[in-house]
């Protein structure tokens, strides 16, 4: 990405979707389109793996004083939903004919068809 001089009389915006796909922002990694969750795994001083949420140029909840104040609540809600799904359902594989990778980028990155196949667990 090139740097451009800014005029004080104009308003500028930055596309988060565009910057998250720029190889310059990912320390010139050529495989940013590939699913590699190990990018976010780091080894600490004890030799243990830990998740580093800042290992990529993604700002899902923003940063600084204007960051999302509901971030911790969103994380908590995701944990509760995941726990309830795992406790109450068995996650089954989806047939290959139903798998799609279509998305729509408007203001956010939205999945077009997200399918889940569940079987209720009865105890």
C-alpha positions as a Python dict, from the first residue, in 0.01 Angstrom:
ca = {
    (1, 'X'): (0, 0, 0),
    (2, 'X'): (124, 344, -85),
    (3, 'X'): (126, 635, 154),
    (4, 'X'): (-62, 942, 39),
    (5, 'X'): (-53, 1299, 170),
    (6, 'X'): (-374, 1396, 350),
    (7, 'X'): (-553, 1724, 309),
    (8, 'X'): (-697, 1877, 624),
    (9, 'X'): (-1023, 1969, 451),
    (10, 'X'): (-1113, 1612, 355),
    (11, 'X'): (-1254, 1315, 543),
    (12, 'X'): (-1078, 981, 498),
    (13, 'X'): (-1176, 625, 575),
    (14, 'X'): (-986, 298, 584),
    (15, 'X'): (-1133, -26, 456),
    (16, 'X'): (-1073, -291, 722),
    (17, 'X'): (-1162, -564, 474),
    (18, 'X'): (-899, -438, 231),
    (19, 'X'): (-622, -393, 488),
    (20, 'X'): (-683, -738, 637),
    (21, 'X'): (-612, -890, 293),
    (22, 'X'): (-297, -687, 219),
    (23, 'X'): (18, -899, 239),
    (24, 'X'): (214, -593, 358),
    (25, 'X'): (0, -586, 674),
    (26, 'X'): (69, -957, 737),
    (27, 'X'): (449, -923, 731),
    (28, 'X'): (447, -1028, 366),
    (29, 'X'): (301, -1374, 424),
    (30, 'X'): (197, -1510, 86),
    (31, 'X'): (-64, -1754, 215),
    (32, 'X'): (-305, -1517, 392),
    (33, 'X'): (-600, -1660, 197),
    (34, 'X'): (-540, -2005, 349),
    (35, 'X'): (-698, -2121, 672),
    (36, 'X'): (-407, -2156, 914),
    (37, 'X'): (-518, -2105, 1276),
    (38, 'X'): (-164, -2175, 1399),
    (39, 'X'): (-80, -1816, 1296),
    (40, 'X'): (-230, -1708, 1627),
    (41, 'X'): (-49, -1967, 1839),
    (42, 'X'): (266, -1851, 2014),
    (43, 'X'): (503, -2026, 2254),
    (44, 'X'): (557, -1856, 2590),
    (45, 'X'): (868, -1873, 2814),
    (46, 'X'): (747, -2202, 2969),
    (47, 'X'): (718, -2363, 2626),
    (48, 'X'): (337, -2363, 2637),
    (49, 'X'): (115, -2267, 2344),
    (50, 'X'): (-112, -1968, 2390),
    (51, 'X'): (-348, -1773, 2167),
    (52, 'X'): (-222, -1431, 2060),
    (53, 'X'): (-523, -1232, 1940),
    (54, 'X'): (-296, -953, 1817),
    (55, 'X'): (-85, -1174, 1591),
    (56, 'X'): (-265, -1049, 1280),
    (57, 'X'): (-365, -705, 1152),
    (58, 'X'): (-730, -753, 1248),
    (59, 'X'): (-916, -502, 1461),
    (60, 'X'): (-1251, -671, 1509),
    (61, 'X'): (-1342, -455, 1807),
    (62, 'X'): (-1122, -156, 1727),
    (63, 'X'): (-834, -31, 1937),
    (64, 'X'): (-751, 252, 2169),
    (65, 'X'): (-991, 479, 2351),
    (66, 'X'): (-1260, 429, 2087),
    (67, 'X'): (-1252, 51, 2098),
    (68, 'X'): (-1575, -140, 2151),
    (69, 'X'): (-1678, -132, 2516),
    (70, 'X'): (-1897, -440, 2458),
    (71, 'X'): (-1604, -661, 2358),
    (72, 'X'): (-1590, -855, 2685),
    (73, 'X'): (-1967, -906, 2680),
    (74, 'X'): (-1946, -1035, 2320),
    (75, 'X'): (-1671, -1281, 2418),
    (76, 'X'): (-1874, -1399, 2717),
    (77, 'X'): (-2186, -1450, 2505),
    (78, 'X'): (-1988, -1652, 2250),
    (79, 'X'): (-1851, -1876, 2526),
    (80, 'X'): (-2199, -1936, 2669),
    (81, 'X'): (-2346, -2017, 2326),
    (82, 'X'): (-2061, -2254, 2240),
    (83, 'X'): (-2091, -2430, 2576),
    (84, 'X'): (-2467, -2475, 2534),
    (85, 'X'): (-2425, -2615, 2183),
    (86, 'X'): (-2156, -2863, 2291),
    (87, 'X'): (-2351, -2974, 2600),
    (88, 'X'): (-2681, -3025, 2420),
    (89, 'X'): (-2594, -3130, 2066),
    (90, 'X'): (-2364, -3352, 1866),
    (91, 'X'): (-2208, -3166, 1574),
    (92, 'X'): (-2247, -3376, 1261),
    (93, 'X'): (-2063, -3339, 930),
    (94, 'X'): (-2237, -3151, 651),
    (95, 'X'): (-2262, -3316, 307),
    (96, 'X'): (-2011, -3175, 58),
    (97, 'X'): (-2295, -3068, -171),
    (98, 'X'): (-2413, -2814, 90),
    (99, 'X'): (-2075, -2656, 167),
    (100, 'X'): (-2036, -2303, 29),
    (101, 'X'): (-1778, -2034, 89),
    (102, 'X'): (-1973, -1733, -37),
    (103, 'X'): (-1953, -1411, 159),
    (104, 'X'): (-2068, -1054, 116),
    (105, 'X'): (-1861, -752, 210),
    (106, 'X'): (-2072, -446, 280),
    (107, 'X'): (-1988, -285, 611),
    (108, 'X'): (-1877, -615, 761),
    (109, 'X'): (-1775, -958, 629),
    (110, 'X'): (-2102, -1155, 621),
    (111, 'X'): (-2131, -1527, 548),
    (112, 'X'): (-2408, -1597, 296),
    (113, 'X'): (-2502, -1953, 390),
    (114, 'X'): (-2392, -2088, 725),
    (115, 'X'): (-2522, -2439, 778),
    (116, 'X'): (-2504, -2656, 1088),
    (117, 'X'): (-2614, -3015, 1127),
    (118, 'X'): (-2697, -3108, 1484),
    (119, 'X'): (-2828, -3412, 1667),
    (120, 'X'): (-2980, -3359, 2011),
    (121, 'X'): (-2802, -3540, 2292),
    (122, 'X'): (-3037, -3722, 2525),
    (123, 'X'): (-2910, -3843, 2858),
}
